[in-house]
Amino acid sequence: MALFEKLEEANELVKPKCAYQSMVDNMNETDRAALQVAWEKGYSQRVILRALRAEGYKTSNEAIMGHRTGQCKCPKK
């Protein structure tokens, strides 16, 4: 395999994402769905943060805000 092909393959395996998105990606389907519903219903960031921490998820207000405002390292859509 040529170097270029190996680089392309490695790049596909390592997609940058922020701590918040990594946490969401590792949630079970039920928790992920509940989180989505909370955002859609307009729950405040503070309420969501408190609930996430109560369930044992490690996140911060800054991580959530950075992701929600597009200031994190996740690929921009």
SULFENDA-V606238 format. One record per residue. SS is DSSP state (H for helix, E for strand, L for the rest). OMEGA is omega in degrees with one decimal (NA if undefined). D_CENTER is the distance of its C-alpha to the mean C-alpha in whole Angstrom. Layout:
ss omega d_center
SS OMEGA D_CENTER
SS OMEGA D_CENTER
This chain:
ss omega d_center
L -179.3 33
L -179.5 33
H -179.5 31
H 180.0 30
H 178.0 29
H 177.9 27
H 178.2 25
H 179.3 24
H 179.4 23
H 179.5 21
H 178.5 19
H -178.6 18
H -175.8 17
L 176.7 15
L -179.3 12
L 172.9 11
L -176.4 7
L -179.0 6
H 179.7 6
H -178.8 4
H 176.0 1
H 177.9 4
H -178.9 5
H -179.8 5
H -178.7 6
L 178.1 9
L 171.7 10
L -175.6 13
H -178.2 14
H -180.0 16
H 179.8 13
H 179.1 10
H 179.3 13
H 178.8 14
H 179.0 11
H 178.9 12
H 179.3 15
H 178.3 15
H -178.6 13
H 178.8 16
L 177.6 19
L 176.6 18
L -179.1 17
L 177.7 17
H -179.9 14
H 178.9 17
H -179.5 17
H 178.3 14
H -179.9 13
H -180.0 17
H 178.0 16
H 179.7 13
H 179.0 15
H 178.7 18
L 175.7 16
L 177.4 16
L -179.6 12
L 178.0 12
L -178.9 10
L 176.1 12
H -178.6 13
H 179.7 12
H 179.7 9
H -177.9 8
H 179.1 11
H -179.9 10
H -176.5 7
H -179.4 9
L 178.9 12
L -179.6 11
L -179.9 12
L -177.9 10
L 176.4 10
L 176.4 8
L -179.3 11
L -178.0 13
L NA 14
